[in-house]
Amino acid sequence: GPYKDILPSDFFFHLCMYVLYRCSPIGSKFFSVKCTPTVQCRVVPAAVAGDSLFSPQTLTRNSVLFISMGAASKLPNESKLSVKFYGSKKEALGNAVLHLTAVEISLDVDADRDGIVEKNNSNKASWKWGPNGHGAVLLVNCDSESYYKKRVDTEKEEISKVSDLKDMSRMILRTSGPTQLPEGYKLSLHITQTDAESVRVFRNKNKNMLLKLFMQDYPLVLNKEQLAAEVPYLGGNSELEFFVEGLRFPDKDFEGLVTISLSLLEPSAQDFPETPIFTDKVVFRVAPWIMTPNTLKPVEVFVCSTSDNYEFLKGIRKMVQSSGYKLKICHEYMNRGDRWMQVCVDLPAFLLGPDFGYVTRYAQAEEVSSLDSFGNLEVSPPVTVNGKNYPLGRIIIGVAFPTTAHGRNMTKVVQDFLWAQKVQEPIALYSDWLVVGHVDEFMTFVPAPDRKGFRLLLASPDAAYTVFTNLQNNGHGKAKLFQGKGEEISVNEILSNEEFRAENIYVQSCIDWNRDVLKKELGLDEDDIIDLPILFKVMAEENRAVAYYPDMVNMIVLGTNLGIPKPFGPQVNGSCALETEMRSLLEPLGLNCTFIDDFASYHKLLGEVHCGSNVLREPFAFKWWNLEM
C-alpha cells in the first residue's frame, strides 16, 4: 500500500535508505522501481550493468534502496516512488508506494569565526584550536545591561534589554521546503541536561531579523528546566534566528564545549513519542576568562575613597590625569570602608554594568585565606618558552612551599578554575612566607622597548643592602628613613642590626627560589630582570614577612608611567636615595616614576599602591582560539 515519507536534508543531497527484503511480500524474488523525475535512487548491491531499475532485479536479503532528492519540495508529498515485487519476473505480488517530501534543514553558527553565520559549514559540529581551526565561540554573559538593577545577566531568565543580544552568539535555522510540513511532523531544538547548566537559548520572533526593538520578541526557548522545545517551521526559503547565551566559564567539571541539536520528528502511531528521523547539531566553545598584563594599554583606573587616603588619592588622580586615562573613584557609600580595590570582594558588584562583569567561585568546606585575593593573582606578558608560545602570557599565583605540610594555599576551587581556562597556563610561586601572602608584594612587570618587550621587577633585600652600604661608605650613614613619619631610623642603625639582616637573608632566599621558577617558566635571562631595593621585616607572632618601608614593587603601571609607593628613604642632598635608585633602574627603559604617598593609609595596613588600585586594560589583539593546543 502507499506510504508517506519525508526526506530532510542538511544539504541538497540526502539519502533515505530502505531494506527492501523487510517490506516485501512473502515469496518475493524480484523487484523493480519507478519514480518521478525529482527523485533519484540506486540499489546496493548494484544492478547488473546496463539493466534499468524499471525492469525486475534480483531481490536478496542485502538489497538496499537508497533514495535522494536534489532539491527541496514545493508541496508536501509532491514526489512519488513505487517498488513492485515479483514471485517470478512476470508474477507481480505487490506494490509499495512512497509519497515523498524533501525539506532542506540546516542549523548554522559562525563556525569559521569571521563574524558571519555561514550556511551549513562542514565543521559546525566540531571544535578545533589553532589558526586553521574551526568552531563557534560563545561568551559568558556576566555583565549587566543595567547600572541600577545590580544583577548579573546570567542570573536572569529573560533578555533585559535588546543590547544584551550583543553578549550572545547568533544561531540561525535555515529551512527550504513546502509552506508547511506533512501532518504530524515538527522541528525540535534540544540540549542535554549537562549542557543546560552552561547555556540558554532565546528565539527572535520578529520576522525582520534586523529589527530588534522589543524585549518580548525574544522568548526563552531552552534552559535547564526545558531541555527541548518545538520551534516553528516557517515554510519556503526561511531563516529563524536564535541567540545563545553562555552561563559559566570553563572549570574543572566543564571543558567549555556545548552542543545544540535540531531534530525533525516523525509522528508515531497511537500514543508513542515522536521519532527523530534527522538531527543536525552545532558546537560552541565558551570563551575563557582571560587576564590582562601590565603591558597592555590602560583604559580606566579604579580606586577607593576613604576617610584617611586623601594623599593617596591626590597622587593617583594627578598621575592618571597626566597619563590621559579615565579615573573612577568608588566613594565610601559604595565601598563601605574597603580601600583594597585590587582585592575587595564587594566592589565588582558596585561596578557591575554594561560590558563590566565578574565571576565568583565559592570554597566548598574549605578555609579561605588572604592568598585567595587578587593581589595574589598576576599574569605575565606574552612569552615563548623552549619554543612554546604563550601569546596571552601566563597566570601567576602564590601558594605554600611544596614541602610545607600546613602552609596556606590559594583555595582549590579557584586554582581549578584558573587551570581550566587553558589559554594562560598558570605558574605557582611560593608566597606563603609573607604575612599577606601575595605575589604582588615581591614582583611585577613593566613594559620595555627592547628584548622581550618587558622587564620582570623583583624585590631584593640584597639590592637594598647594596644601596645602604654605598650610602654609608660615602659618608651618609646618619641619613634617616621615615622622616616626618615619627619612626626615623638611620642607615647605620639598619646596617648594624644583625637580626634584621638575617631576616632579610631569609627573605632573599625565598625570592631567589621564585626567581628561578620564573626564569624557567617564562624563559627569562638575568638581563630580563631588575632587582629593586626593598627590605622586609619578619613578624615574630607569625614568622612571616612584611615590607619594612613602602614596597616599591607594588606599583601601578599605566603605559610608561609608573605609580610607585613613596619609600621615605634616607635623604641625601635633598633627595630620597631609594627614589634616586629606582629612577636610575627604570628611566633608561623610557619609564616615568611617580612616587605616591600611601604610607599611613595603605603601607601601615600591609598594602600599597597596587593593592589599592585596579586597571581596566584593552584586550589582547591576539585571538585566543588561535592558540595551538
N, C-alpha and C positions, 0 to 999 in steps of 0.2 A: 504494500500500500504506500501512499505518499508520505514523505517525511518533510518537515521544515527544518532548515539548519541555517546558522549564521556563521559567516567567516570573518572573525575580527582580524585586524591587521595592524601591526605597528610599523609596517612599511607596505608598499604596493605589491607585495607578493607573499602571501601567507598560505601555508599548506594546511589542509584538513585531511586526516588520514582515516581510512575505513578498512578494517579487516573483512574482506568480502565473504570469507568462509562462514563467519559467525552469523551473518544475516541472510544466508542463502537457504532456500527451501531444501528439505531432505531429498537426497538423490541428485543434487546439482553437480554437474561435472564441467560445465562450460558457462561463460558469461560474455556479454557484450555491453558496451557503454555508449550512450548518446548524450549530448549536452548542447546547450545554447551557445552561440559564438562567444559570449563573455566569459565562459568557463573553460579552463584548461585542466586536463587530467592526464595522469600516467599511471602505469601499473608496475609494481615490483613483485616478483621477478618480471623483467621487461618482456613484452610480447615479442614473438618471432619477427625478425627484421622483415619489413615490407608489409606486415599484417596491420590492419586497422582495428582499433578497438570497437569499431562498428560491427565487425564480424566476430563470431564466437571465439573466445580464448579459453585455454585450459584453466580450470579452477583448482587451486591447491590450498592446503591449509595455510600456506605462507603468502597467498595472493593479497596484496595490499593496494588499494586505490588511493592515490594522492590527488586532491582537488585543490585548485587555486583559482583566484580571480585577479586580473591585472588592474582593476580599478574599482573604486567604491560604487556601490549600488545607488541609484537614484530613487528607487522604490523598494519597499520590503518584498521579498520573495519574487523578485523580478526575473531571476535566473533559475534554470532548471537542469537537472542531470538525472538520467534514468539508467538503471542497471537491470538487464534481463538475464535470467538464469535458465539453463537448459539441462535436461537429462542427457540428451544427445544433441548434436549440433542443430538438429531440426525440431527437437521436442522442447518447447518452451514450458517452464514450470512456474514462473512467476516474474513479477516486475517490481522493482523498488525505485521510487521517485523521490528525489531531493529537491525541495524548493529553497533556493539559496539567496542570502543577503550578505553582501560584503561591506564591512564597515572599517574604515581606517581609524586606528586609535593610537595616539602617541602621548605619553606623559613626559614633558620636557623640562629641562633645567639648563642652567648655564654651565654645561659640563666642560667647556673649553676655557672658561674663566675670562671671557672678553667683555663681559657686561651685557651680553645678548643671549636671550633664551632661544637657542637654535633648535631647529626641528629634528627630532629623532637622532641625536648624536649617538653613535655606536658605543661610546664609552660612558653613557649616562648612568649605567647601573653598577659602576665600579669607581674606585678612587685610587689615584697613583700620585706619589710625590715627585717633585723634580720639575725642571724647566720644560721637559717634554711630557709631563704628567697630565692628568685629567681628573675631573670630578668637581662637583659643585661645592660651594663654600656657604656656610651658614653662620650668622652672627648670634651671639648670646645677647638678648635684648635686656641688658642690665642697667640701662639708664631710666630716666623718667621723662615723659613728654610734658610734665607739669612741674613748674617751680614751686607750686603751692601744696599740692597733694603729694606728700613725700612717700610715694610707694614705687618700688622698682617695677618696671613694666611687666616683668615675668611673673609678678605676683597677681596680675590682673587677667581675668579670663576674657577680656574684651579689648578691642582697639580703642584707646582713649582719645587719640587724635589721628587724623589721617597721616600726619607727619611720621607717626610711628611705623608706617609701612616701609620707610626708608631704612629701618633697622632690621628688616626681614628680607628673605630671599624669595624671588618670584619663581613660580612653578606654573606651567601652562599645560592644560589638557587640550590637545588638538584632535578634532574628530572630523571625519568626512564620511557622508553616507546619506541615507534617506532622511526625510523630515522627522521620522520617528523610528525607534527600534521596533522589531516584531514584538507582538504582545507577550508580556511577561519578562522580557529581557531588561536588564538595567546595569548601570555602572556603579561600582563601589570603590571608594577610596579608603585605604586601611593602613594601619601601622601595628607593630607588635606591642605587647604590653610593656616590654623592656624599653623600646624606643619612645614610648609615650611619656616616660619620665624626663625626656630630653627635648621634646619638640611639640609644637602646636601648629595647627594649620587653619587658616582663615580663607574664605572664598569671597571673591569680588562678585557681587550680584549685579553690579552695573554693567550693562552690555557694552558701554563705551569704556574700554579699559584705560583710556587717557583721562577720564573724568572721575576724579576721586574726591568727592565733596562731602559725603555723608558717612558718618561712622557706622550707621546701621546697615550700610551697604556691604559690610564685611563681617558676616556671621562666622562664628566659630564652627569649624567642621570636625576637627579631630583633636582630642586631648586624652588625658589618662582615664577620664570617665567614659569617653566614646572612642573606641578603637577603630570603628568602621562607620562609614556614612554613605548613603546613596547620594550621588551627585547627578545633576541633570545632564541629559543628552540633548544638545541644542539643535541638532539636525543640520544638514547641508555641510558646508565648509565652515567650521566654527572653532573658536578658541574660548576656553574657560580659564580664568586667571585665579591663581591661589597665591597666598603669602604664607611662607613658612617661617616660624619663629623658633630660634634656639633658646632653650631654657637653662642649660647648665654647661659649664666648661668641661673639657676632658678631665678625668680624675682616675683614681686607682681602679674603680669599678666601671669606667666608661671610656672606651678608646676614643670616642669622638665621632664615630660613624653612625648615621641613622639612615634607615631605608623607608621610603614611602612607596606604596604599591597601589595600582589601579587595576581592578578586575572587571571583566564582563561576565555577568552572572546569567545563567540559563535557568528558566523555571523548571521545577521538578514536579512530578505527578503527585497528586494528593497533597499532603501537608509536609512533605520533606523539604529541607532547606534548598535554596538555590545552589547550583553547581557552577564554580568558576570554569569557564572554557577558554579564557585568555587572561593573562596577567602581564602588565608592564610595570617596571619599577625604576626608581631613581635613587641615587645615594648622595648624601651630603656628608661633609666633614665639618664639624663645629670648629670655628676659628679658635686657636689657643689664646690664653691670657699671656700677654707679652709685656715685658718691662722695657723701659727706655733708658739708655745710659746717659751720662753727663755730656757725651759728645754730640748728642742731638740738640737741635735748635730749641731754645725755650720759647714758650708761648705765653704762659701766665705763672706768676708766683703766688703762693698762698701762705699766709702767716696768721697767727692768732694775736688778738689784743687782750692783754690782761692788765690788772691794776698796777703792775710793777715792771712792765717791759717797755717803757717809753723810749729809753735809749736804744734798745734793740730795734724797735720799730722805726725809729728815726734813721738809723743806719741802713736798714733794709730798704726803706722807701727811697732814700736818696740813691742807693746803688741800682735798684730796679728801674727807677725813672731815667737815670743817666744811661742805662743799658738799652732803653727803648722797649721794655716789655710791660705787660699788664700786671698789676698787683691787686690781689683780692685779700682783704682783711676780714677775718671772722671775729666779730666782736664778742664780748663776754656773754651777752644774752644768747649767743649761738653756741659758743664753745664751752659754756658752763665752767669756766675757770681752767680748762685744759689748754696748756700752752704748746703741747707737743704735736705740732702739725704733722710731723713725719710719722708718728706712731699712734695718734689718737684713734680710738675705736669708733667714737660717735661722729666725728667730723664728716666722714663721707656721706652720711645721711643728710647733713645740713647742706652739703654742696651738691647733692643729687639734683639733676635736672636734665634737659635735653642734651644728649651726647656726653653726659658726665654720669658714669655709673660706678658700681662697685660690686665686689663679690665677697662673700663671707664663708668661713669654714668653722665648724664648731667641734671642739675636742670632745671625744666620747670617753667619759670616765677616766680622764687623764688630766693631771695637774698642768696648768699653763704657767709660763714664767715670762720674764722680760725678754727672753730670746724669741718670743713669738711676735715681737713688734717689728715695724717696717724699718727701723734703724738697723735691724739685723738681716736685711734683705736688700742686696745690691745687685747690679748687673754690669758686666764688663762691656766695653765697646767691642765691635766685631774683631775676631781674631782668626788666625789659621794656626793650627797646632799639628805638627807632624803630617802635614798635607791635608788635614781635615779642616774644612771651612766651618766657621760659626758666624755667619753673616749677621745674626741678630745678637751676637755676644753670648755670654754665659752667666746665668744667675749665680750669685754668691751668697751663701748663708753661713751663720755661725752655729756651732754645736759644741758639745763636750769633747774633750780629748778622747781619742779612740780607746785608750786603755783605762779610762776613768769609769768606775763602777756606778758612782752616784752623782755624776755631774748633771747639769741642766742641758736640755736639748730643745730644739725647736719642736713643737708639737707634731706628732706623726701625721695627723690629717693634713697639716699644712705642707709638710715635706712630700707626702704622697701627691698632693695637688701640684706642687711645683714640678716634680719629675714627670708627671703625666702630660704636661704641656709639650714636651719633646723638642721644641724648637730652640730652647735656650738651656741646654743640658747643665744642671746645677753643679756647683763646686762647694764642698763643705770645708769650712775653715774652723780653726779652734778659737772660740771666743769666750768660753766659759771662765777664762782666767780674769775676766773683767767683772766688776760688780754688776753693771748693767748688762754686759754680755753682747754688745752689738758690734758687728764688723765695721760699721762706720766710725767707730772710736779709734781705729788704727789704720784705716785705708780709704782711699778714694781714687777716682780717675779724673784727669783733666785733659782737654784737647791739646794737641801739639802739631806743629807744621811739618814734622819730619818723622822718619822711622815708621812706626805702626799707626801714626795719627793720634797717639795719646801717650800719656805717661801714667804709671801707677805711682801714687804717692803713699808712702808708708811712714807711720810714726816711728821715730827712732830715738830712744834714750842715748844710744852711742853718739848720734849726731848732736844731741843736746849737750852732752858732756864735752864734746869737742869744742862747741861754741863757748861754753863757760870756762873751760880750761884756757882757751885762747884769750878770753877777756882777762882772766887772772894773770896770765903771762904778760899781757900788755898793760898791766897796772890798773885794771878796772875791777879788782876783786871785791872792792867795797860797794860797787854798784848794786842797787837793790831792785828786787822784783816786787810787784804788787803795790807800788807807790800810790798812795791815796785810797787804798783798799783796806787799810788797817791791819794788814798781815805781812808787813815788809820783812824781807829776808835777803841777805847779801849773797853774791856769787861765792864768796869764800865760805860762808856757812853751808851752802849747798854742797860744795866740793869736799868739805871736811866731814860730812855726815856719812860714815861708813855703812850704817844700817840702811840709809836711804839709797846709797849706791848699790848695795846688794839687792834691794828690791827692784831696782831698775835693770840690773843684770838679769834677774829672773824675767822681767817683762820683755827685755830684748830677746831672750831665748824663745819666748812664746811667739813674738812677732817674726823671728827668724824661721821658725817652723812653718808659719803661714807663708812667709816669703818663698820658701822652697816649693810649697804646694802651688802657689800662684804662678811661679816661673814655669813649672812643669805643665800645669793645666791650661795656661794661657799662652804658652810658647814664648815667654819673655826672656830677654837677656838683662844683664845688670844695667846696661845703658837705657833700658826702658823703665827703670825705677829711680825715683828720687826720694831720699830719706829726709824727713822733716824733723827738726829739733824739738822733741816733745818728751817731757818727763812724766812719770807716773808715781803714785804712791799706793802702797798696799794697805787696805783697811783691815786692821787686826781682827775685828769681830767676824769678818767674812773670809779673810785670807785671799781676797781678790782685789784687783787694782782699779784705780780711777785716775784720770788725768790730774796732774799736780797743778798746772796752770791751764788756762783755756786751751782746749785741744784743737790745734790749728788744722789738723787733717779733717776735722768735722766741719767742712765748709759747704757753701752753696756755690754751684758752678753755673754761671749764666753766659754761655759762649766763652769768650776770652776774659770775662770779668769774674773774679773770684771774691766771694764774701767770706772772709776768714775771721774766726774768733780772735778778738784782740787779746794778745797774751799777757800784757802788762809785765813785760820782761825788763831786765836791767837797762837803765838809761845810760847811754854813752854819747856824749856830745849832743845831748838834746834829742836823741833818737832811741827807740827801743831796739836793742841788739837782736832780739828774736825777729822782729818785723824786718829789720835790715837783712837778716839771713834769709828769710822767706823770699823777699824780693830778689835777692841775688840768685836764688834757686829757680824761681818761676818766671821772672820777667824776661829772661833770654828766650823763652818759648813764645813770647808775644802775649803773655798773660798779665792782666792788671790786678793788683792786690788791693782790696779794700778791707780794712780791719774794723770789725763791728763789735761794739761793747755788749757782750752778753754775760758779763761776769756775775752780777748779782741775780739776774732773772733766769739764767739758764745754767751757767757753769757750776754755781753753788748747789744747783739741784741735780747735778750729774748729767747734764746735757749741754749741747752747744748749738751753733747756728743751723747746722744741717738738721738736727733733731727738731728745731723749732720752725722749720720751713718745709715747703714741698713745691715741686715744679712740674707743671704740665708741659710736655715737650711734643714737638712734631713727631709723627710716627716714622718708622723706617721707610725708606724708598723701596727697599728690598721686599718682595712679596714672600711671605712665609711659606706658601705652598710650593715655592720653587726650591726649597731645601732638598738636598739629596739624602734620603733616609735608607 
